[in-house]
């Protein structure tokens, strides 16, 4: 599992660039590892921002750090 963690405190400017970095990791093709984005902050506030709309439409794994332990344990159980 390969992941990138971002704590996004606002939308716009540098925060959008940080969000884009996480998405680039998810969508990259460089290796065979499962890729995840660990995102916290305003990205999960249900509103009309581009960040929220984008994360809701992802086919890849994006989750809060609060769920990371459970996610990894679930993966281990599937082995």
PDB file of N, CA, C and O in Angstrom:
ATOM      1  N   UNK A   1       0.859  -1.175   0.000  1.00  0.00           N
ATOM      2  CA  UNK A   1       0.000   0.000   0.000  1.00  0.00           C
ATOM      3  C   UNK A   1       0.899   1.230   0.000  1.00  0.00           C
ATOM      4  O   UNK A   1       1.817   1.358   0.811  1.00  0.00           O
ATOM      5  N   UNK A   2       0.611   2.117  -0.922  1.00  0.00           N
ATOM      6  CA  UNK A   2       1.343   3.372  -1.057  1.00  0.00           C
ATOM      7  C   UNK A   2       0.346   4.498  -0.856  1.00  0.00           C
ATOM      8  O   UNK A   2      -0.694   4.522  -1.516  1.00  0.00           O
ATOM      9  N   UNK A   3       0.637   5.429   0.037  1.00  0.00           N
ATOM     10  CA  UNK A   3      -0.316   6.493   0.311  1.00  0.00           C
ATOM     11  C   UNK A   3       0.326   7.850   0.431  1.00  0.00           C
ATOM     12  O   UNK A   3       1.531   7.979   0.652  1.00  0.00           O
ATOM     13  N   UNK A   4      -0.502   8.855   0.281  1.00  0.00           N
ATOM     14  CA  UNK A   4      -0.084  10.235   0.500  1.00  0.00           C
ATOM     15  C   UNK A   4      -1.109  10.869   1.416  1.00  0.00           C
ATOM     16  O   UNK A   4      -2.313  10.756   1.186  1.00  0.00           O
ATOM     17  N   UNK A   5      -0.627  11.541   2.463  1.00  0.00           N
ATOM     18  CA  UNK A   5      -1.510  12.168   3.441  1.00  0.00           C
ATOM     19  C   UNK A   5      -1.483  13.682   3.284  1.00  0.00           C
ATOM     20  O   UNK A   5      -0.425  14.290   3.121  1.00  0.00           O
ATOM     21  N   UNK A   6      -2.667  14.270   3.339  1.00  0.00           N
ATOM     22  CA  UNK A   6      -2.803  15.723   3.244  1.00  0.00           C
ATOM     23  C   UNK A   6      -3.850  16.182   4.249  1.00  0.00           C
ATOM     24  O   UNK A   6      -4.910  15.571   4.383  1.00  0.00           O
ATOM     25  N   UNK A   7      -3.538  17.270   4.953  1.00  0.00           N
ATOM     26  CA  UNK A   7      -4.514  17.928   5.818  1.00  0.00           C
ATOM     27  C   UNK A   7      -4.848  19.254   5.158  1.00  0.00           C
ATOM     28  O   UNK A   7      -4.014  20.158   5.109  1.00  0.00           O
ATOM     29  N   UNK A   8      -6.053  19.368   4.656  1.00  0.00           N
ATOM     30  CA  UNK A   8      -6.475  20.527   3.874  1.00  0.00           C
ATOM     31  C   UNK A   8      -7.344  21.432   4.739  1.00  0.00           C
ATOM     32  O   UNK A   8      -8.420  21.034   5.187  1.00  0.00           O
ATOM     33  N   UNK A   9      -6.867  22.653   4.968  1.00  0.00           N
ATOM     34  CA  UNK A   9      -7.547  23.557   5.891  1.00  0.00           C
ATOM     35  C   UNK A   9      -8.457  24.560   5.208  1.00  0.00           C
ATOM     36  O   UNK A   9      -9.208  25.269   5.879  1.00  0.00           O
ATOM     37  N   UNK A  10      -8.404  24.631   3.888  1.00  0.00           N
ATOM     38  CA  UNK A  10      -9.206  25.592   3.134  1.00  0.00           C
ATOM     39  C   UNK A  10      -9.240  25.134   1.686  1.00  0.00           C
ATOM     40  O   UNK A  10      -8.473  24.251   1.302  1.00  0.00           O
ATOM     41  N   UNK A  11     -10.099  25.706   0.892  1.00  0.00           N
ATOM     42  CA  UNK A  11     -10.074  25.404  -0.536  1.00  0.00           C
ATOM     43  C   UNK A  11      -9.454  26.593  -1.256  1.00  0.00           C
ATOM     44  O   UNK A  11      -9.551  27.735  -0.808  1.00  0.00           O
ATOM     45  N   UNK A  12      -8.819  26.299  -2.375  1.00  0.00           N
ATOM     46  CA  UNK A  12      -8.187  27.357  -3.156  1.00  0.00           C
ATOM     47  C   UNK A  12      -6.683  27.393  -2.971  1.00  0.00           C
ATOM     48  O   UNK A  12      -6.147  26.884  -1.987  1.00  0.00           O
ATOM     49  N   UNK A  13      -6.016  28.004  -3.933  1.00  0.00           N
ATOM     50  CA  UNK A  13      -4.582  28.251  -3.852  1.00  0.00           C
ATOM     51  C   UNK A  13      -3.743  27.020  -3.589  1.00  0.00           C
ATOM     52  O   UNK A  13      -3.876  26.003  -4.271  1.00  0.00           O
ATOM     53  N   UNK A  14      -2.874  27.121  -2.588  1.00  0.00           N
ATOM     54  CA  UNK A  14      -1.933  26.050  -2.254  1.00  0.00           C
ATOM     55  C   UNK A  14      -2.658  24.774  -1.839  1.00  0.00           C
ATOM     56  O   UNK A  14      -2.180  23.673  -2.113  1.00  0.00           O
ATOM     57  N   UNK A  15      -3.799  24.911  -1.186  1.00  0.00           N
ATOM     58  CA  UNK A  15      -4.550  23.733  -0.757  1.00  0.00           C
ATOM     59  C   UNK A  15      -5.026  22.921  -1.958  1.00  0.00           C
ATOM     60  O   UNK A  15      -5.032  21.690  -1.910  1.00  0.00           O
ATOM     61  N   UNK A  16      -5.425  23.598  -3.036  1.00  0.00           N
ATOM     62  CA  UNK A  16      -5.820  22.887  -4.255  1.00  0.00           C
ATOM     63  C   UNK A  16      -4.637  22.136  -4.843  1.00  0.00           C
ATOM     64  O   UNK A  16      -4.797  21.029  -5.356  1.00  0.00           O
ATOM     65  N   UNK A  17      -3.455  22.727  -4.773  1.00  0.00           N
ATOM     66  CA  UNK A  17      -2.252  22.063  -5.274  1.00  0.00           C
ATOM     67  C   UNK A  17      -1.940  20.821  -4.440  1.00  0.00           C
ATOM     68  O   UNK A  17      -1.537  19.795  -4.988  1.00  0.00           O
ATOM     69  N   UNK A  18      -2.120  20.902  -3.132  1.00  0.00           N
ATOM     70  CA  UNK A  18      -1.898  19.748  -2.263  1.00  0.00           C
ATOM     71  C   UNK A  18      -2.894  18.632  -2.575  1.00  0.00           C
ATOM     72  O   UNK A  18      -2.524  17.458  -2.610  1.00  0.00           O
ATOM     73  N   UNK A  19      -4.137  18.994  -2.799  1.00  0.00           N
ATOM     74  CA  UNK A  19      -5.174  18.033  -3.172  1.00  0.00           C
ATOM     75  C   UNK A  19      -4.815  17.369  -4.499  1.00  0.00           C
ATOM     76  O   UNK A  19      -4.952  16.155  -4.648  1.00  0.00           O
ATOM     77  N   UNK A  20      -4.360  18.161  -5.452  1.00  0.00           N
ATOM     78  CA  UNK A  20      -3.958  17.629  -6.760  1.00  0.00           C
ATOM     79  C   UNK A  20      -2.790  16.658  -6.620  1.00  0.00           C
ATOM     80  O   UNK A  20      -2.734  15.661  -7.341  1.00  0.00           O
ATOM     81  N   UNK A  21      -1.855  16.928  -5.707  1.00  0.00           N
ATOM     82  CA  UNK A  21      -0.738  16.002  -5.468  1.00  0.00           C
ATOM     83  C   UNK A  21      -1.251  14.634  -5.039  1.00  0.00           C
ATOM     84  O   UNK A  21      -0.778  13.608  -5.528  1.00  0.00           O
ATOM     85  N   UNK A  22      -2.212  14.618  -4.132  1.00  0.00           N
ATOM     86  CA  UNK A  22      -2.779  13.349  -3.661  1.00  0.00           C
ATOM     87  C   UNK A  22      -3.481  12.618  -4.802  1.00  0.00           C
ATOM     88  O   UNK A  22      -3.355  11.399  -4.926  1.00  0.00           O
ATOM     89  N   UNK A  23      -4.215  13.348  -5.631  1.00  0.00           N
ATOM     90  CA  UNK A  23      -4.905  12.729  -6.767  1.00  0.00           C
ATOM     91  C   UNK A  23      -3.913  12.180  -7.782  1.00  0.00           C
ATOM     92  O   UNK A  23      -4.149  11.124  -8.370  1.00  0.00           O
ATOM     93  N   UNK A  24      -2.815  12.879  -7.992  1.00  0.00           N
ATOM     94  CA  UNK A  24      -1.793  12.405  -8.929  1.00  0.00           C
ATOM     95  C   UNK A  24      -1.198  11.082  -8.468  1.00  0.00           C
ATOM     96  O   UNK A  24      -0.920  10.206  -9.287  1.00  0.00           O
ATOM     97  N   UNK A  25      -1.002  10.933  -7.169  1.00  0.00           N
ATOM     98  CA  UNK A  25      -0.507   9.654  -6.656  1.00  0.00           C
ATOM     99  C   UNK A  25      -1.525   8.551  -6.935  1.00  0.00           C
ATOM    100  O   UNK A  25      -1.157   7.461  -7.375  1.00  0.00           O
ATOM    101  N   UNK A  26      -2.801   8.831  -6.680  1.00  0.00           N
ATOM    102  CA  UNK A  26      -3.845   7.827  -6.902  1.00  0.00           C
ATOM    103  C   UNK A  26      -3.904   7.370  -8.352  1.00  0.00           C
ATOM    104  O   UNK A  26      -4.092   6.187  -8.635  1.00  0.00           O
ATOM    105  N   UNK A  27      -3.745   8.301  -9.245  1.00  0.00           N
ATOM    106  CA  UNK A  27      -3.959   8.023 -10.666  1.00  0.00           C
ATOM    107  C   UNK A  27      -2.695   7.654 -11.413  1.00  0.00           C
ATOM    108  O   UNK A  27      -2.746   7.380 -12.612  1.00  0.00           O
ATOM    109  N   UNK A  28      -1.562   7.642 -10.731  1.00  0.00           N
ATOM    110  CA  UNK A  28      -0.299   7.310 -11.378  1.00  0.00           C
ATOM    111  C   UNK A  28      -0.233   5.853 -11.790  1.00  0.00           C
ATOM    112  O   UNK A  28      -0.988   5.018 -11.291  1.00  0.00           O
ATOM    113  N   UNK A  29       0.662   5.562 -12.691  1.00  0.00           N
ATOM    114  CA  UNK A  29       0.795   4.206 -13.230  1.00  0.00           C
ATOM    115  C   UNK A  29       2.203   3.637 -13.016  1.00  0.00           C
ATOM    116  O   UNK A  29       2.560   2.637 -13.637  1.00  0.00           O
ATOM    117  N   UNK A  30       2.998   4.257 -12.152  1.00  0.00           N
ATOM    118  CA  UNK A  30       4.410   3.894 -12.046  1.00  0.00           C
ATOM    119  C   UNK A  30       4.689   2.558 -11.366  1.00  0.00           C
ATOM    120  O   UNK A  30       5.743   1.971 -11.612  1.00  0.00           O
ATOM    121  N   UNK A  31       3.802   2.058 -10.531  1.00  0.00           N
ATOM    122  CA  UNK A  31       4.087   0.815  -9.813  1.00  0.00           C
ATOM    123  C   UNK A  31       2.807   0.005  -9.633  1.00  0.00           C
ATOM    124  O   UNK A  31       1.711   0.459  -9.964  1.00  0.00           O
ATOM    125  N   UNK A  32       2.969  -1.191  -9.106  1.00  0.00           N
ATOM    126  CA  UNK A  32       1.837  -2.101  -8.934  1.00  0.00           C
ATOM    127  C   UNK A  32       1.218  -2.050  -7.539  1.00  0.00           C
ATOM    128  O   UNK A  32       0.324  -2.840  -7.237  1.00  0.00           O
ATOM    129  N   UNK A  33       1.669  -1.148  -6.698  1.00  0.00           N
ATOM    130  CA  UNK A  33       1.142  -1.059  -5.336  1.00  0.00           C
ATOM    131  C   UNK A  33      -0.267  -0.480  -5.327  1.00  0.00           C
ATOM    132  O   UNK A  33      -0.624   0.316  -6.196  1.00  0.00           O
ATOM    133  N   UNK A  34      -1.068  -0.884  -4.337  1.00  0.00           N
ATOM    134  CA  UNK A  34      -2.362  -0.240  -4.125  1.00  0.00           C
ATOM    135  C   UNK A  34      -2.070   1.174  -3.640  1.00  0.00           C
ATOM    136  O   UNK A  34      -1.241   1.373  -2.752  1.00  0.00           O
ATOM    137  N   UNK A  35      -2.741   2.135  -4.214  1.00  0.00           N
ATOM    138  CA  UNK A  35      -2.518   3.534  -3.864  1.00  0.00           C
ATOM    139  C   UNK A  35      -3.735   4.079  -3.134  1.00  0.00           C
ATOM    140  O   UNK A  35      -4.877   3.809  -3.506  1.00  0.00           O
ATOM    141  N   UNK A  36      -3.466   4.861  -2.076  1.00  0.00           N
ATOM    142  CA  UNK A  36      -4.552   5.482  -1.330  1.00  0.00           C
ATOM    143  C   UNK A  36      -4.206   6.943  -1.047  1.00  0.00           C
ATOM    144  O   UNK A  36      -3.037   7.317  -0.959  1.00  0.00           O
ATOM    145  N   UNK A  37      -5.236   7.746  -0.909  1.00  0.00           N
ATOM    146  CA  UNK A  37      -5.073   9.137  -0.482  1.00  0.00           C
ATOM    147  C   UNK A  37      -5.683   9.258   0.907  1.00  0.00           C
ATOM    148  O   UNK A  37      -6.845   8.915   1.124  1.00  0.00           O
ATOM    149  N   UNK A  38      -4.884   9.748   1.839  1.00  0.00           N
ATOM    150  CA  UNK A  38      -5.346   9.959   3.205  1.00  0.00           C
ATOM    151  C   UNK A  38      -5.584  11.461   3.329  1.00  0.00           C
ATOM    152  O   UNK A  38      -4.645  12.251   3.423  1.00  0.00           O
ATOM    153  N   UNK A  39      -6.845  11.829   3.328  1.00  0.00           N
ATOM    154  CA  UNK A  39      -7.223  13.238   3.272  1.00  0.00           C
ATOM    155  C   UNK A  39      -8.035  13.615   4.497  1.00  0.00           C
ATOM    156  O   UNK A  39      -8.962  12.903   4.884  1.00  0.00           O
ATOM    157  N   UNK A  40      -7.684  14.730   5.099  1.00  0.00           N
ATOM    158  CA  UNK A  40      -8.452  15.240   6.230  1.00  0.00           C
ATOM    159  C   UNK A  40      -8.636  16.738   6.087  1.00  0.00           C
ATOM    160  O   UNK A  40      -7.883  17.413   5.385  1.00  0.00           O
ATOM    161  N   UNK A  41      -9.651  17.241   6.765  1.00  0.00           N
ATOM    162  CA  UNK A  41      -9.937  18.671   6.721  1.00  0.00           C
ATOM    163  C   UNK A  41     -11.171  18.976   5.897  1.00  0.00           C
ATOM    164  O   UNK A  41     -12.123  18.196   5.866  1.00  0.00           O
ATOM    165  N   UNK A  42     -11.143  20.126   5.227  1.00  0.00           N
ATOM    166  CA  UNK A  42     -12.330  20.643   4.536  1.00  0.00           C
ATOM    167  C   UNK A  42     -12.792  19.780   3.377  1.00  0.00           C
ATOM    168  O   UNK A  42     -13.922  19.929   2.912  1.00  0.00           O
ATOM    169  N   UNK A  43     -11.949  18.889   2.903  1.00  0.00           N
ATOM    170  CA  UNK A  43     -12.324  18.040   1.770  1.00  0.00           C
ATOM    171  C   UNK A  43     -13.579  17.222   2.062  1.00  0.00           C
ATOM    172  O   UNK A  43     -14.302  16.869   1.131  1.00  0.00           O
ATOM    173  N   UNK A  44     -13.858  16.911   3.329  1.00  0.00           N
ATOM    174  CA  UNK A  44     -15.006  16.081   3.688  1.00  0.00           C
ATOM    175  C   UNK A  44     -16.244  16.886   4.067  1.00  0.00           C
ATOM    176  O   UNK A  44     -17.272  16.298   4.404  1.00  0.00           O
ATOM    177  N   UNK A  45     -16.173  18.200   4.021  1.00  0.00           N
ATOM    178  CA  UNK A  45     -17.350  19.022   4.325  1.00  0.00           C
ATOM    179  C   UNK A  45     -18.291  18.978   3.129  1.00  0.00           C
ATOM    180  O   UNK A  45     -17.925  19.356   2.016  1.00  0.00           O
ATOM    181  N   UNK A  46     -19.496  18.515   3.379  1.00  0.00           N
ATOM    182  CA  UNK A  46     -20.476  18.345   2.300  1.00  0.00           C
ATOM    183  C   UNK A  46     -20.950  19.719   1.822  1.00  0.00           C
ATOM    184  O   UNK A  46     -21.780  20.365   2.460  1.00  0.00           O
ATOM    185  N   UNK A  47     -20.405  20.143   0.691  1.00  0.00           N
ATOM    186  CA  UNK A  47     -20.789  21.416   0.087  1.00  0.00           C
ATOM    187  C   UNK A  47     -20.525  21.345  -1.411  1.00  0.00           C
ATOM    188  O   UNK A  47     -20.348  20.255  -1.954  1.00  0.00           O
ATOM    189  N   UNK A  48     -20.498  22.454  -2.063  1.00  0.00           N
ATOM    190  CA  UNK A  48     -20.360  22.441  -3.523  1.00  0.00           C
ATOM    191  C   UNK A  48     -18.937  22.714  -4.002  1.00  0.00           C
ATOM    192  O   UNK A  48     -18.736  23.039  -5.172  1.00  0.00           O
ATOM    193  N   UNK A  49     -17.955  22.591  -3.127  1.00  0.00           N
ATOM    194  CA  UNK A  49     -16.580  22.848  -3.557  1.00  0.00           C
ATOM    195  C   UNK A  49     -16.095  21.758  -4.512  1.00  0.00           C
ATOM    196  O   UNK A  49     -16.583  20.628  -4.501  1.00  0.00           O
ATOM    197  N   UNK A  50     -15.132  22.132  -5.326  1.00  0.00           N
ATOM    198  CA  UNK A  50     -14.570  21.189  -6.289  1.00  0.00           C
ATOM    199  C   UNK A  50     -13.920  20.001  -5.574  1.00  0.00           C
ATOM    200  O   UNK A  50     -14.017  18.866  -6.040  1.00  0.00           O
ATOM    201  N   UNK A  51     -13.258  20.262  -4.444  1.00  0.00           N
ATOM    202  CA  UNK A  51     -12.613  19.176  -3.697  1.00  0.00           C
ATOM    203  C   UNK A  51     -13.637  18.127  -3.289  1.00  0.00           C
ATOM    204  O   UNK A  51     -13.431  16.935  -3.520  1.00  0.00           O
ATOM    205  N   UNK A  52     -14.736  18.561  -2.687  1.00  0.00           N
ATOM    206  CA  UNK A  52     -15.751  17.620  -2.213  1.00  0.00           C
ATOM    207  C   UNK A  52     -16.363  16.847  -3.376  1.00  0.00           C
ATOM    208  O   UNK A  52     -16.511  15.627  -3.305  1.00  0.00           O
ATOM    209  N   UNK A  53     -16.713  17.549  -4.434  1.00  0.00           N
ATOM    210  CA  UNK A  53     -17.305  16.879  -5.603  1.00  0.00           C
ATOM    211  C   UNK A  53     -16.331  15.855  -6.184  1.00  0.00           C
ATOM    212  O   UNK A  53     -16.731  14.752  -6.557  1.00  0.00           O
ATOM    213  N   UNK A  54     -15.066  16.221  -6.258  1.00  0.00           N
ATOM    214  CA  UNK A  54     -14.061  15.321  -6.826  1.00  0.00           C
ATOM    215  C   UNK A  54     -13.888  14.076  -5.972  1.00  0.00           C
ATOM    216  O   UNK A  54     -13.880  12.963  -6.499  1.00  0.00           O
ATOM    217  N   UNK A  55     -13.750  14.245  -4.667  1.00  0.00           N
ATOM    218  CA  UNK A  55     -13.505  13.099  -3.792  1.00  0.00           C
ATOM    219  C   UNK A  55     -14.715  12.167  -3.768  1.00  0.00           C
ATOM    220  O   UNK A  55     -14.556  10.957  -3.608  1.00  0.00           O
ATOM    221  N   UNK A  56     -15.907  12.707  -3.924  1.00  0.00           N
ATOM    222  CA  UNK A  56     -17.110  11.866  -3.958  1.00  0.00           C
ATOM    223  C   UNK A  56     -17.203  11.037  -5.231  1.00  0.00           C
ATOM    224  O   UNK A  56     -17.878  10.008  -5.247  1.00  0.00           O
ATOM    225  N   UNK A  57     -16.543  11.466  -6.289  1.00  0.00           N
ATOM    226  CA  UNK A  57     -16.612  10.767  -7.569  1.00  0.00           C
ATOM    227  C   UNK A  57     -15.413   9.852  -7.821  1.00  0.00           C
ATOM    228  O   UNK A  57     -15.347   9.196  -8.860  1.00  0.00           O
ATOM    229  N   UNK A  58     -14.479   9.803  -6.893  1.00  0.00           N
ATOM    230  CA  UNK A  58     -13.285   8.975  -7.089  1.00  0.00           C
ATOM    231  C   UNK A  58     -13.633   7.495  -7.140  1.00  0.00           C
ATOM    232  O   UNK A  58     -14.491   7.020  -6.395  1.00  0.00           O
ATOM    233  N   UNK A  59     -12.972   6.788  -8.011  1.00  0.00           N
ATOM    234  CA  UNK A  59     -13.067   5.327  -8.031  1.00  0.00           C
ATOM    235  C   UNK A  59     -11.943   4.721  -7.198  1.00  0.00           C
ATOM    236  O   UNK A  59     -12.015   3.556  -6.807  1.00  0.00           O
ATOM    237  N   UNK A  60     -10.913   5.506  -6.928  1.00  0.00           N
ATOM    238  CA  UNK A  60      -9.784   5.054  -6.124  1.00  0.00           C
ATOM    239  C   UNK A  60     -10.107   5.248  -4.641  1.00  0.00           C
ATOM    240  O   UNK A  60     -11.136   5.824  -4.288  1.00  0.00           O
ATOM    241  N   UNK A  61      -9.213   4.760  -3.779  1.00  0.00           N
ATOM    242  CA  UNK A  61      -9.427   4.830  -2.331  1.00  0.00           C
ATOM    243  C   UNK A  61      -8.936   6.168  -1.780  1.00  0.00           C
ATOM    244  O   UNK A  61      -7.757   6.505  -1.884  1.00  0.00           O
ATOM    245  N   UNK A  62      -9.856   6.914  -1.198  1.00  0.00           N
ATOM    246  CA  UNK A  62      -9.538   8.135  -0.459  1.00  0.00           C
ATOM    247  C   UNK A  62     -10.280   8.040   0.864  1.00  0.00           C
ATOM    248  O   UNK A  62     -11.478   7.757   0.891  1.00  0.00           O
ATOM    249  N   UNK A  63      -9.571   8.275   1.957  1.00  0.00           N
ATOM    250  CA  UNK A  63     -10.184   8.140   3.266  1.00  0.00           C
ATOM    251  C   UNK A  63      -9.531   9.066   4.260  1.00  0.00           C
ATOM    252  O   UNK A  63      -8.443   9.593   4.027  1.00  0.00           O
ATOM    253  N   UNK A  64     -10.215   9.257   5.378  1.00  0.00           N
ATOM    254  CA  UNK A  64      -9.680  10.039   6.479  1.00  0.00           C
ATOM    255  C   UNK A  64      -8.685   9.182   7.256  1.00  0.00           C
ATOM    256  O   UNK A  64      -8.799   7.956   7.288  1.00  0.00           O
ATOM    257  N   UNK A  65      -7.722   9.830   7.873  1.00  0.00           N
ATOM    258  CA  UNK A  65      -6.764   9.110   8.720  1.00  0.00           C
ATOM    259  C   UNK A  65      -7.483   8.373   9.846  1.00  0.00           C
ATOM    260  O   UNK A  65      -6.965   7.390  10.375  1.00  0.00           O
ATOM    261  N   UNK A  66      -8.662   8.838  10.211  1.00  0.00           N
ATOM    262  CA  UNK A  66      -9.447   8.177  11.257  1.00  0.00           C
ATOM    263  C   UNK A  66      -9.809   6.742  10.884  1.00  0.00           C
ATOM    264  O   UNK A  66     -10.021   5.904  11.761  1.00  0.00           O
ATOM    265  N   UNK A  67      -9.880   6.459   9.581  1.00  0.00           N
ATOM    266  CA  UNK A  67     -10.265   5.126   9.117  1.00  0.00           C
ATOM    267  C   UNK A  67      -9.088   4.296   8.623  1.00  0.00           C
ATOM    268  O   UNK A  67      -9.281   3.164   8.181  1.00  0.00           O
ATOM    269  N   UNK A  68      -7.888   4.828   8.688  1.00  0.00           N
ATOM    270  CA  UNK A  68      -6.726   4.136   8.126  1.00  0.00           C
ATOM    271  C   UNK A  68      -6.468   2.792   8.807  1.00  0.00           C
ATOM    272  O   UNK A  68      -6.250   1.793   8.122  1.00  0.00           O
ATOM    273  N   UNK A  69      -6.489   2.748  10.115  1.00  0.00           N
ATOM    274  CA  UNK A  69      -6.236   1.493  10.832  1.00  0.00           C
ATOM    275  C   UNK A  69      -7.247   0.424  10.424  1.00  0.00           C
ATOM    276  O   UNK A  69      -6.868  -0.713  10.146  1.00  0.00           O
ATOM    277  N   UNK A  70      -8.528   0.780  10.387  1.00  0.00           N
ATOM    278  CA  UNK A  70      -9.567  -0.176   9.991  1.00  0.00           C
ATOM    279  C   UNK A  70      -9.366  -0.647   8.555  1.00  0.00           C
ATOM    280  O   UNK A  70      -9.526  -1.831   8.259  1.00  0.00           O
ATOM    281  N   UNK A  71      -9.019   0.272   7.669  1.00  0.00           N
ATOM    282  CA  UNK A  71      -8.788  -0.067   6.269  1.00  0.00           C
ATOM    283  C   UNK A  71      -7.649  -1.077   6.143  1.00  0.00           C
ATOM    284  O   UNK A  71      -7.780  -2.072   5.430  1.00  0.00           O
ATOM    285  N   UNK A  72      -6.538  -0.827   6.827  1.00  0.00           N
ATOM    286  CA  UNK A  72      -5.387  -1.733   6.744  1.00  0.00           C
ATOM    287  C   UNK A  72      -5.701  -3.092   7.361  1.00  0.00           C
ATOM    288  O   UNK A  72      -5.272  -4.122   6.840  1.00  0.00           O
ATOM    289  N   UNK A  73      -6.442  -3.104   8.458  1.00  0.00           N
ATOM    290  CA  UNK A  73      -6.835  -4.377   9.070  1.00  0.00           C
ATOM    291  C   UNK A  73      -7.740  -5.175   8.140  1.00  0.00           C
ATOM    292  O   UNK A  73      -7.620  -6.397   8.054  1.00  0.00           O
ATOM    293  N   UNK A  74      -8.639  -4.498   7.448  1.00  0.00           N
ATOM    294  CA  UNK A  74      -9.523  -5.171   6.500  1.00  0.00           C
ATOM    295  C   UNK A  74      -8.724  -5.768   5.343  1.00  0.00           C
ATOM    296  O   UNK A  74      -9.016  -6.875   4.892  1.00  0.00           O
ATOM    297  N   UNK A  75      -7.735  -5.049   4.872  1.00  0.00           N
ATOM    298  CA  UNK A  75      -6.871  -5.586   3.810  1.00  0.00           C
ATOM    299  C   UNK A  75      -6.141  -6.837   4.282  1.00  0.00           C
ATOM    300  O   UNK A  75      -6.028  -7.819   3.549  1.00  0.00           O
ATOM    301  N   UNK A  76      -5.653  -6.787   5.508  1.00  0.00           N
ATOM    302  CA  UNK A  76      -4.919  -7.928   6.063  1.00  0.00           C
ATOM    303  C   UNK A  76      -5.820  -9.154   6.168  1.00  0.00           C
ATOM    304  O   UNK A  76      -5.376 -10.272   5.908  1.00  0.00           O
ATOM    305  N   UNK A  77      -7.076  -8.955   6.544  1.00  0.00           N
ATOM    306  CA  UNK A  77      -8.024 -10.066   6.664  1.00  0.00           C
ATOM    307  C   UNK A  77      -8.321 -10.708   5.316  1.00  0.00           C
ATOM    308  O   UNK A  77      -8.643 -11.895   5.255  1.00  0.00           O
ATOM    309  N   UNK A  78      -8.218  -9.944   4.243  1.00  0.00           N
ATOM    310  CA  UNK A  78      -8.511 -10.458   2.907  1.00  0.00           C
ATOM    311  C   UNK A  78      -7.361 -11.277   2.327  1.00  0.00           C
ATOM    312  O   UNK A  78      -7.545 -11.974   1.329  1.00  0.00           O
ATOM    313  N   UNK A  79      -6.190 -11.204   2.933  1.00  0.00           N
ATOM    314  CA  UNK A  79      -5.031 -11.947   2.414  1.00  0.00           C
ATOM    315  C   UNK A  79      -5.183 -13.430   2.587  1.00  0.00           C
ATOM    316  O   UNK A  79      -4.296 -14.191   2.203  1.00  0.00           O
TER     317      UNK A  79
END
